[in-house]
């Protein structure tokens, strides 16, 4: 029986908790440099004069200890699709001790009625509904669902001091200048949610830059050489906005260097790239995804097809300007064999001067995306597919080019032993070619090149248990947190909060809870 806690007499205690399951399905910390921005915006919307606010990030701090004595009046939970089960688990623990639990994220936005089964409050859309939640919480009655359109951006100060108080020390500053994206890649949740591209006011951006630097320790790299990484969904969505942004950053005295996420077609715009380079841009993460045109067409990545034949030259041109290029690379095991995937990796390594991908991933049908509904219609999803399996590493499809055993063996090598796929001599030569192409005596650029090219080997250290995984949805081992419930829990609560959410049943057919969303969500996604 879950009971409601009486609000704290002094200041109600509020916890903003970003949930996270590790890639290797263990309980060790990850400390990914990009993820700690999640939760910061939510926490910044809370009035610290009226509430005692804490920020916790499982990616950075490790799994939250549910045995802790700390009690909270209000808890905000967020996470990616693969983390949704973790949100449910923590919801049980916090509700059990009387807290009001609020949840957000794309699962909540796309399946709000379903998400409302596990939390007191579900936030649909942008973070700006947080103020509405607190207004009603102060009045003693919250609603089950709050909605805020993603393009609704209210003014609030980003409280970067919260990161320091939480013990999160990053080498640079994370910042956002816009939300949304106008492209419609089939595997992406942004078009599925219907998130239009919306830019912040430049006054708010200037305020955020000042706040980030002011919250940094006096003799830290973040204060002495402020580097800003823009976590916008698509920094290059609006060319005119990006031009104004780069001019603004070029003039700003507190910005020494910056980078962000852009689409592949941006690299072909030589005039734009030159403008970025002259205004302190030193690194871009481009949505290359694949060099296979058939893959790009299947995933509706039209923006990549225009310069697919010139992508290598475009990257080399950008790096000659002093902008290092990073990207991820996706495989589709429904269409590409293990031999073909090995061949593509070999091509990437042997291309002198071409960066090695920051990471490899298998394409996955995130729930609610166009890719997901297409796979449902085709009947190609694996039986007992769990939401936890939507992590970019686990194969979600039943129809494969190779046998399951062959694919498992390949993915174990790709994640845990990349040295068996990537010839270190060729990689070292490629790195030296990139450094020569930069034509700059700049230690920051050298570090960015090295860190990117050898990132696969650093990531491999996180897969100490890779040999225990099958990388196949429905049968891969679950995380230890799934069994961390009190012995006196009722059978109903165990099923509700700790059994994994399934997207398909034992026959591979759509799970019953998804049926009400199948028509309306699929139509909106395909529109």
C-alpha positions as CSV (number, residue, x, y, z in Angstrom):
1,X,0.0,0.0,0.0
2,X,1.5,3.3,-1.1
3,X,1.0,6.2,1.3
4,X,1.2,10.0,0.8
5,X,3.9,11.9,2.8
6,X,3.0,15.1,4.6
7,X,5.0,18.0,3.2
8,X,8.1,19.1,5.2
9,X,7.3,21.9,7.6
10,X,10.3,24.1,6.7
11,X,10.9,23.8,2.9
12,X,9.5,20.8,1.0
13,X,12.3,18.6,-0.2
14,X,12.5,18.1,-4.0
15,X,14.7,15.6,-5.8
16,X,15.3,15.7,-9.6
17,X,16.6,12.3,-10.5
18,X,17.8,11.3,-14.0
19,X,17.6,7.6,-14.4
20,X,20.0,5.4,-16.2
21,X,20.7,1.8,-17.0
22,X,24.3,1.0,-17.9
23,X,25.3,-0.4,-21.3
24,X,26.8,-3.5,-19.8
25,X,23.8,-4.1,-17.5
26,X,25.9,-3.7,-14.3
27,X,25.7,-1.1,-11.5
28,X,28.9,0.7,-12.2
29,X,29.0,4.4,-12.9
30,X,29.3,5.7,-16.5
31,X,30.0,9.4,-16.1
32,X,29.1,10.2,-19.7
33,X,30.0,13.9,-20.4
34,X,26.8,14.8,-22.2
35,X,24.0,13.3,-20.1
36,X,24.2,15.5,-17.0
37,X,22.4,18.3,-18.8
38,X,19.2,16.2,-18.4
39,X,17.5,17.3,-15.2
40,X,19.4,20.6,-14.9
41,X,16.6,22.5,-16.8
42,X,13.9,20.8,-14.6
43,X,15.8,21.7,-11.4
44,X,16.4,25.3,-12.6
45,X,12.6,25.8,-12.9
46,X,12.2,25.2,-9.1
47,X,12.1,28.1,-6.7
48,X,15.0,27.4,-4.2
49,X,13.7,30.0,-1.8
50,X,10.5,27.9,-1.3
51,X,12.0,24.4,-1.9
52,X,15.1,22.4,-0.9
53,X,16.3,21.1,-4.3
54,X,18.7,18.2,-5.0
55,X,19.9,16.9,-8.3
56,X,21.0,13.2,-8.8
57,X,22.1,11.6,-12.0
58,X,22.5,7.8,-12.2
59,X,24.8,8.1,-15.2
60,X,27.2,10.2,-13.1
61,X,26.6,9.0,-9.5
62,X,25.6,5.4,-10.1
63,X,22.3,3.7,-9.3
64,X,20.3,5.6,-6.6
65,X,20.4,3.7,-3.3
66,X,16.8,3.0,-2.5
67,X,17.8,2.0,1.0
68,X,18.9,5.6,1.8
69,X,17.2,7.4,4.7
70,X,16.6,10.6,2.8
71,X,12.9,11.3,2.3
72,X,11.4,13.7,-0.3
73,X,8.1,15.4,-0.7
74,X,8.3,15.7,-4.5
75,X,10.5,13.6,-6.9
76,X,11.0,14.3,-10.6
77,X,12.1,11.3,-12.7
78,X,13.3,11.4,-16.4
79,X,15.1,9.0,-18.7
80,X,15.4,7.5,-22.2
81,X,13.2,4.7,-23.4
82,X,15.6,2.0,-22.3
83,X,15.5,3.6,-18.8
84,X,11.7,3.7,-18.4
85,X,11.7,0.5,-16.3
86,X,14.2,2.2,-13.9
87,X,11.8,5.1,-13.6
88,X,9.0,2.7,-12.6
89,X,11.3,0.9,-10.0
90,X,12.2,4.2,-8.4
91,X,8.7,5.4,-8.5
92,X,7.7,2.5,-6.3
93,X,10.3,3.2,-3.7
94,X,9.6,6.9,-3.5
95,X,5.8,6.5,-3.5
96,X,6.2,3.9,-0.8
97,X,7.6,6.6,1.4
98,X,5.0,9.1,0.6
99,X,6.5,11.3,-2.1
100,X,4.6,12.7,-5.0
101,X,6.4,11.3,-8.1
102,X,6.4,13.3,-11.4
103,X,7.7,11.7,-14.6
104,X,8.8,13.1,-18.0
105,X,10.6,11.9,-21.1
106,X,9.5,10.7,-24.6
107,X,7.7,7.6,-23.3
108,X,5.5,9.9,-21.1
109,X,5.0,12.3,-24.1
110,X,3.9,9.6,-26.5
111,X,2.1,7.2,-24.2
112,X,0.8,9.5,-21.4
113,X,-2.2,7.4,-20.3
114,X,0.0,4.3,-20.0
115,X,2.8,6.1,-18.1
116,X,0.1,7.5,-15.7
117,X,-0.2,3.9,-14.3
118,X,3.1,4.2,-12.5
119,X,3.5,7.9,-11.4
120,X,1.4,10.5,-9.7
121,X,2.0,13.0,-12.4
122,X,3.0,12.7,-16.1
123,X,4.5,15.7,-18.0
124,X,3.9,15.6,-21.7
125,X,6.1,17.7,-24.0
126,X,8.6,20.3,-22.8
127,X,10.0,20.9,-19.3
128,X,8.1,24.2,-19.0
129,X,5.1,22.4,-17.4
130,X,7.2,22.1,-14.2
131,X,6.0,25.5,-13.0
132,X,2.4,24.3,-13.5
133,X,3.1,21.2,-11.4
134,X,4.5,23.3,-8.5
135,X,1.6,25.7,-8.7
136,X,-0.8,22.9,-8.0
137,X,1.5,21.1,-5.6
138,X,1.5,24.3,-3.4
139,X,-2.3,24.2,-3.5
140,X,-2.3,20.6,-2.3
141,X,-3.7,18.9,-5.5
142,X,-1.8,17.9,-8.6
143,X,-3.3,16.7,-11.9
144,X,-2.4,13.3,-13.4
145,X,-1.2,14.8,-16.7
146,X,0.3,18.2,-17.6
147,X,1.0,19.3,-21.1
148,X,3.5,21.8,-22.5
149,X,4.1,22.1,-26.2
150,X,7.8,21.6,-27.0
151,X,7.9,25.0,-28.8
152,X,6.8,26.7,-25.6
153,X,10.0,28.1,-24.1
154,X,9.4,30.3,-21.1
155,X,12.1,32.4,-19.5
156,X,14.0,30.9,-16.6
157,X,17.6,31.1,-15.4
158,X,19.7,27.9,-15.8
159,X,21.2,27.2,-12.3
160,X,24.6,25.7,-13.2
161,X,25.5,25.8,-9.5
162,X,23.3,22.7,-9.1
163,X,25.8,20.6,-11.0
164,X,28.6,21.6,-8.7
165,X,26.5,21.0,-5.6
166,X,25.7,17.5,-7.0
167,X,29.4,16.8,-7.5
168,X,29.1,16.8,-11.3
169,X,32.4,18.3,-12.6
170,X,32.5,18.5,-16.4
171,X,35.5,19.6,-18.5
172,X,33.3,22.0,-20.4
173,X,29.8,23.7,-20.3
174,X,26.6,22.1,-21.6
175,X,24.2,24.5,-23.2
176,X,21.1,24.6,-25.4
177,X,20.1,27.3,-28.0
178,X,17.1,25.5,-29.6
179,X,14.8,22.5,-29.4
180,X,13.4,20.2,-32.0
181,X,14.3,19.2,-35.6
182,X,12.4,19.6,-38.9
183,X,13.8,16.4,-40.5
184,X,11.8,13.1,-40.3
185,X,14.2,10.3,-39.8
186,X,12.2,7.1,-39.3
187,X,14.2,5.9,-36.2
188,X,14.0,9.2,-34.4
189,X,11.6,10.1,-31.6
190,X,11.6,13.8,-32.4
191,X,9.3,13.6,-35.4
192,X,7.2,11.0,-33.6
193,X,6.6,13.5,-30.8
194,X,6.0,16.3,-33.3
195,X,8.7,18.6,-32.0
196,X,9.2,21.6,-34.3
197,X,12.5,23.5,-34.3
198,X,12.3,26.4,-31.9
199,X,15.1,28.7,-30.9
200,X,15.8,30.5,-27.6
201,X,16.1,34.2,-27.3
202,X,19.7,35.3,-27.6
203,X,19.3,37.3,-24.3
204,X,18.5,34.0,-22.5
205,X,21.5,32.4,-24.2
206,X,23.8,35.2,-23.0
207,X,22.4,34.8,-19.5
208,X,23.1,31.0,-19.6
209,X,26.7,31.5,-20.7
210,X,27.4,34.0,-17.9
211,X,25.7,31.7,-15.4
212,X,27.8,28.7,-16.5
213,X,31.1,30.5,-16.2
214,X,30.2,32.1,-12.9
215,X,29.3,28.7,-11.4
216,X,32.8,27.3,-12.3
217,X,35.6,27.1,-9.8
218,X,38.1,30.0,-10.1
219,X,41.1,27.9,-11.3
220,X,39.2,25.4,-13.3
221,X,39.5,24.8,-17.1
222,X,35.8,25.7,-17.3
223,X,36.5,29.3,-16.1
224,X,40.0,29.8,-17.6
225,X,39.2,28.3,-21.0
226,X,35.4,28.1,-21.3
227,X,34.3,25.5,-23.9
228,X,30.6,25.2,-24.7
229,X,28.9,22.2,-26.1
230,X,25.5,22.8,-27.6
231,X,23.1,19.8,-27.0
232,X,20.5,21.1,-29.4
233,X,18.7,18.3,-31.2
234,X,19.8,19.9,-34.5
235,X,22.0,23.0,-34.2
236,X,22.0,23.4,-37.9
237,X,18.2,23.1,-38.5
238,X,17.8,26.8,-39.3
239,X,20.8,28.1,-41.2
240,X,20.0,31.8,-40.5
241,X,19.7,31.1,-36.8
242,X,23.1,29.2,-36.9
243,X,24.8,32.1,-38.7
244,X,23.5,34.6,-36.0
245,X,24.5,32.2,-33.3
246,X,28.1,31.7,-34.6
247,X,28.5,35.5,-34.9
248,X,27.2,35.9,-31.4
249,X,29.6,33.3,-30.1
250,X,32.5,34.8,-32.1
251,X,32.0,38.1,-30.4
252,X,31.4,36.8,-26.9
253,X,34.5,37.3,-24.7
254,X,33.7,34.4,-22.3
255,X,33.4,31.8,-25.1
256,X,36.8,30.5,-26.1
257,X,35.6,27.5,-28.1
258,X,32.4,25.6,-28.9
259,X,30.8,22.7,-30.7
260,X,27.4,21.1,-31.3
261,X,25.3,18.5,-33.1
262,X,24.5,19.1,-36.8
263,X,23.1,17.2,-39.8
264,X,25.5,15.7,-42.4
265,X,24.4,18.1,-45.2
266,X,25.8,21.0,-43.1
267,X,29.3,19.8,-43.9
268,X,28.8,20.3,-47.6
269,X,28.0,24.0,-47.0
270,X,31.6,25.3,-47.4
271,X,30.8,28.9,-46.7
272,X,28.9,28.0,-43.5
273,X,31.8,25.8,-42.3
274,X,34.3,28.6,-42.9
275,X,32.0,31.0,-41.0
276,X,31.8,28.5,-38.1
277,X,35.6,28.1,-38.0
278,X,36.3,31.8,-37.9
279,X,33.9,32.1,-34.9
280,X,35.6,29.6,-32.5
281,X,33.8,26.4,-33.5
282,X,36.3,23.5,-33.0
283,X,34.2,20.3,-33.1
284,X,30.9,19.1,-34.6
285,X,29.1,15.9,-34.2
286,X,27.5,15.1,-37.5
287,X,24.6,12.8,-38.1
288,X,26.4,10.7,-40.7
289,X,24.8,7.4,-39.5
290,X,25.9,5.3,-42.5
291,X,27.8,5.5,-45.9
292,X,25.3,3.0,-47.4
293,X,22.8,4.9,-49.5
294,X,20.2,2.0,-49.3
295,X,20.3,2.4,-45.5
296,X,19.8,6.1,-45.7
297,X,16.8,5.8,-48.0
298,X,15.2,3.1,-45.8
299,X,15.5,5.4,-42.8
300,X,14.4,8.6,-44.7
301,X,17.6,10.4,-44.1
302,X,17.2,12.5,-47.2
303,X,19.5,15.2,-45.8
304,X,22.4,12.7,-46.1
305,X,21.9,11.7,-49.7
306,X,22.8,15.0,-51.3
307,X,26.4,14.8,-50.2
308,X,26.9,11.1,-49.7
309,X,29.6,10.9,-52.4
310,X,31.5,13.9,-51.1
311,X,31.3,13.2,-47.3
312,X,34.9,12.3,-47.0
313,X,36.1,15.5,-48.8
314,X,33.6,17.5,-46.7
315,X,35.0,16.1,-43.5
316,X,38.6,16.7,-44.6
317,X,37.7,20.3,-45.6
318,X,36.1,21.0,-42.2
319,X,39.2,19.6,-40.3
320,X,41.5,21.7,-42.4
321,X,39.6,24.7,-41.1
322,X,40.2,23.5,-37.5
323,X,36.8,21.9,-36.9
324,X,37.2,18.2,-35.8
325,X,34.3,16.0,-37.0
326,X,32.7,13.2,-34.9
327,X,29.9,10.9,-35.8
328,X,28.2,7.6,-35.0
329,X,27.7,4.7,-37.4
330,X,24.6,2.5,-37.5
331,X,24.1,-1.1,-38.8
332,X,20.9,-2.8,-39.7
333,X,21.2,-6.5,-39.2
334,X,18.0,-7.1,-41.2
335,X,19.8,-6.1,-44.4
336,X,23.6,-6.1,-43.6
337,X,25.4,-9.4,-42.9
338,X,28.3,-9.6,-40.4
339,X,30.7,-9.8,-43.3
340,X,29.3,-6.6,-44.8
341,X,29.4,-4.8,-41.4
342,X,33.1,-5.9,-41.1
343,X,33.8,-4.6,-44.6
344,X,32.2,-1.2,-43.8
345,X,34.3,-0.9,-40.6
346,X,37.5,-1.8,-42.6
347,X,36.7,0.9,-45.2
348,X,36.3,3.5,-42.4
349,X,39.6,2.6,-40.8
350,X,41.5,2.5,-44.1
351,X,40.3,5.9,-45.3
352,X,43.3,8.1,-44.5
353,X,42.2,11.1,-42.5
354,X,38.6,10.0,-42.1
355,X,37.6,9.9,-38.4
356,X,36.6,6.6,-36.9
357,X,33.0,6.7,-35.5
358,X,32.7,7.7,-31.9
359,X,30.6,4.6,-31.5
360,X,28.8,1.9,-33.5
361,X,25.2,1.0,-32.9
362,X,22.4,-1.2,-34.3
363,X,19.4,0.6,-35.6
364,X,16.4,0.1,-33.3
365,X,12.7,0.6,-33.5
366,X,12.1,3.1,-30.6
367,X,8.5,2.8,-29.5
368,X,6.2,5.2,-31.2
369,X,8.6,6.0,-34.1
370,X,7.7,5.5,-37.8
371,X,10.3,2.7,-37.8
372,X,8.6,1.0,-34.9
373,X,5.1,1.0,-36.5
374,X,6.5,-0.2,-39.8
375,X,8.1,-3.1,-38.0
376,X,4.9,-3.9,-36.2
377,X,3.1,-3.9,-39.5
378,X,5.7,-6.2,-41.1
379,X,5.7,-8.5,-38.1
380,X,9.5,-8.4,-37.8
381,X,9.9,-7.6,-34.1
382,X,11.4,-10.2,-31.8
383,X,9.1,-12.0,-29.4
384,X,9.1,-10.6,-25.8
385,X,10.8,-7.4,-27.0
386,X,11.3,-5.3,-23.8
387,X,11.5,-1.5,-23.6
388,X,14.8,-2.1,-21.8
389,X,16.2,-3.7,-25.0
390,X,15.9,-0.4,-26.9
391,X,19.4,0.7,-26.0
392,X,21.1,0.8,-29.4
393,X,23.1,-2.3,-28.8
394,X,20.5,-5.0,-28.5
395,X,19.0,-6.5,-31.7
396,X,15.2,-6.0,-31.7
397,X,14.4,-7.8,-35.0
398,X,13.5,-11.5,-35.6
399,X,14.4,-11.5,-39.3
400,X,18.2,-11.3,-39.6
401,X,20.7,-11.8,-42.3
402,X,22.9,-14.0,-40.1
403,X,22.1,-16.6,-37.5
404,X,21.6,-15.3,-33.9
405,X,24.8,-17.0,-32.8
406,X,26.9,-15.3,-35.5
407,X,25.4,-11.9,-34.7
408,X,25.9,-12.3,-31.0
409,X,29.6,-13.2,-31.6
410,X,30.1,-10.1,-33.8
411,X,28.4,-7.7,-31.3
412,X,30.4,-9.1,-28.4
413,X,33.6,-8.3,-30.3
414,X,32.3,-4.9,-31.5
415,X,31.5,-3.7,-28.0
416,X,34.1,-5.5,-25.9
417,X,37.1,-6.2,-28.1
418,X,37.1,-3.7,-31.0
419,X,40.9,-4.4,-31.5
420,X,39.9,-7.5,-33.3
421,X,38.0,-5.4,-35.9
422,X,40.1,-2.3,-36.0
423,X,43.7,-2.6,-37.0
424,X,45.5,-0.3,-34.5
425,X,48.3,0.4,-37.0
426,X,45.8,1.7,-39.6
427,X,44.1,3.6,-36.8
428,X,47.3,5.3,-35.7
429,X,48.2,6.2,-39.3
430,X,44.7,7.6,-39.8
431,X,45.0,9.7,-36.6
432,X,48.4,11.1,-37.8
433,X,46.8,12.0,-41.1
434,X,44.0,13.8,-39.3
435,X,46.5,15.8,-37.2
436,X,48.5,16.7,-40.4
437,X,45.3,17.7,-42.1
438,X,44.5,20.1,-39.2
439,X,47.6,22.1,-39.9
440,X,47.4,23.7,-36.4
441,X,49.6,23.6,-33.3
442,X,46.6,23.4,-31.0
443,X,46.6,20.9,-28.1
444,X,42.8,21.1,-27.7
445,X,42.3,20.0,-31.4
446,X,44.9,17.3,-31.0
447,X,43.2,15.9,-27.9
448,X,39.8,16.0,-29.7
449,X,41.2,14.0,-32.6
450,X,42.9,11.4,-30.4
451,X,39.9,11.1,-28.0
452,X,37.5,10.5,-30.9
453,X,39.6,8.1,-32.9
454,X,40.4,5.9,-29.8
455,X,37.1,6.2,-28.1
456,X,36.0,2.7,-29.1
457,X,38.8,1.3,-27.1
458,X,37.9,3.4,-24.0
459,X,34.3,2.3,-24.3
460,X,35.3,-1.3,-24.5
461,X,36.5,-1.1,-20.9
462,X,32.8,-0.5,-19.9
463,X,31.9,-4.0,-21.3
464,X,33.6,-6.2,-18.8
465,X,30.5,-8.5,-18.8
466,X,30.1,-8.5,-22.6
467,X,30.6,-12.3,-22.8
468,X,27.5,-12.8,-20.7
469,X,25.3,-10.9,-23.1
470,X,23.5,-12.3,-26.1
471,X,22.6,-8.8,-27.5
472,X,19.3,-10.3,-28.5
473,X,16.1,-8.7,-27.3
474,X,13.8,-10.7,-25.1
475,X,16.6,-13.1,-23.8
476,X,19.4,-10.7,-22.8
477,X,20.0,-10.6,-19.0
478,X,18.3,-7.8,-17.1
479,X,20.0,-5.4,-14.8
480,X,20.4,-6.2,-11.0
481,X,17.9,-3.4,-10.2
482,X,15.0,-5.5,-11.4
483,X,15.3,-7.7,-8.4
484,X,15.8,-4.9,-5.8
485,X,12.4,-4.8,-4.2
486,X,11.4,-5.5,-0.6
487,X,10.5,-9.1,0.3
488,X,7.1,-8.0,1.5
489,X,6.1,-6.5,-1.8
490,X,2.7,-7.6,-3.1
491,X,2.4,-9.6,-6.3
492,X,0.5,-6.8,-7.9
493,X,3.1,-4.1,-7.1
494,X,5.9,-6.4,-8.2
495,X,4.3,-6.9,-11.6
496,X,3.4,-3.2,-11.8
497,X,6.7,-1.7,-11.0
498,X,9.4,-4.4,-11.5
499,X,8.4,-6.7,-14.3
500,X,9.9,-5.4,-17.6
501,X,7.6,-3.5,-19.9
502,X,7.1,-5.6,-23.1
503,X,6.4,-4.2,-26.5
504,X,5.6,-7.7,-28.0
505,X,4.3,-10.9,-26.5
506,X,5.7,-14.4,-26.7
507,X,4.4,-14.7,-30.3
508,X,6.0,-11.4,-31.4
509,X,2.7,-9.6,-31.7
510,X,2.0,-6.1,-30.4
511,X,1.7,-5.9,-26.6
512,X,-1.9,-5.2,-25.4
513,X,-1.0,-1.9,-23.7
514,X,0.1,-0.5,-27.1
515,X,-3.1,-1.3,-28.9
516,X,-4.9,2.1,-28.0
517,X,-1.9,4.0,-29.5
518,X,-1.4,2.0,-32.6
519,X,-3.8,3.9,-34.9
520,X,-3.5,7.5,-33.7
521,X,0.3,7.5,-33.0
522,X,1.1,5.7,-36.2
523,X,-0.9,8.1,-38.3
524,X,0.7,11.1,-36.7
525,X,4.2,9.6,-37.2
526,X,3.6,8.8,-40.8
527,X,1.9,12.1,-41.6
